[in-house]
Amino acid sequence: MEVIEGIITCTKNTSNKKYVFVGIKDKKLILRELSNTHDLKNGDYVSINEKYEIIKKITSDKKTEEKLLDIYSIAEKILDHKKEYTTSIKEIKKILSSMSQSFLNSSKLLIKKLITGSPIIVRFHNDADGSSGAYALFLAINELIKLFDIQYKPHITWSMQKTVSYGIEDSMADLYITSQYSSLEKPLLLITDFGTSKQSNGGVEKVLEKFDIIWLEHHPIEEGFNYKKIINYINPWLFGGDSNITAGFLSCIFAYYLSGLELAELENASMIGDYSIYADLKKSGAELSAFLDMVTSDPRIISSVSNNLTPAEIAAVLNDKERYASLLSSAKIKMEESIHAAMDKIRQYKSKTLLIYVSDFSLSRNRESRYPLPGRFSSKLLDYLSSKNTLPCVLILYFGFYISIRVDKKIAEKLDILKIITTIKSEHEDDVEAGGGHISAASMKVSEGADKKEYIKLIVNMIKEKDNGEAQNSS
Ligand SMILES: [Mn+2]
């Protein structure tokens, strides 16, 4: 009878306990789930037969340690012959090359977790960029499952993040999920496309000892955010790049190092979604980006739950051509309807060298669907306005307590709307609760008693003043 020797690496603490077994046979890994009445614990060295029955159990730390080293060395071999990821985008070749070691280290870490059945939690931002990232990781992990012939469902949780920070409540949820398992290797938390702010420090602090973390990020690092404590924190800002190298794109690169997959369309979809300067509208990706934008805005369209979306649900649509085509056309129609509704009632102010538009988002909001969401809609509406005008445009969109401003990139530096917002905020602290963003997209939140219309007027006037002043200086 055939005998496979290996170790128990993870235990699922249900009433009927399940164990992950990692063994070696003919220099190949054998990855199985055992469920039986044996009382096993992680680290036990066991022999099993082909029916997955335990025939011998030895508890020896030395044997376990040696076996584990053998297992990891076999697993990591799949990375040995991988070529470095290359891109056709000349400007970022060097930057990506300098990141390759970080990707390889993270690949080793993820593979270790996957083959030992450690719980893995992936959190991704709820937009086209973040979900491209999750989908890339999903595809890579599926490749690895095939490659390693993993014959059980790996313990992976996919979670779409609506906020822009990793809060304490997020860390509590993650600790709860992983408490259902005990594993030789620490659980893995993988974050992509959100959370690089001080508000994440509390959540990160809570899981830092208990989890290993891989973080693929492209937002500018806020002062005071403790990213240095996170060993596998990969952000182009630390390698001489910037936010144009999107998180979804980084995840596609990571997927390449993990599995050899090349995901050009997904890379481009992520960059289109985030308005990266490297987005290529001549190549495929725009439709995928629009689709991801819609389903992350309103997961109910394809998901079984209203506030989460999994890459498997995305895959189910992408693998069904008819359904994908019909959802794409509905995304297109909903966006066009929203733009037309906005254009019917939009107000326009002429300034010296530019056009200022003001729009009420409630007029564009779709009654049944959450798509489009206001933030991303304002970018689309500005695109539309720019396509209809020769003068550069500014769009002020308001909804609820929010006023959001989008500016044509050509005039972003000159106008510096972030400065306008921070000036207003500092001068009207009682009325303005929050404000921020960057030079081409910024927003503020007014308090409940404040007169939003007054603040819109103020913003329009400040933009006009700046435009007039600058125009006079340059003439
Ligand atoms: Mn992003």
Boltz pocket constraint, residues with backbone or C-beta under 6 A from the ligand:
constraints:
  - pocket:
      binder: B
      contacts: [[A, 129], [A, 130], [A, 193], [A, 218], [A, 246], [A, 247], [A, 248], [A, 274]]
      max_distance: 6.0
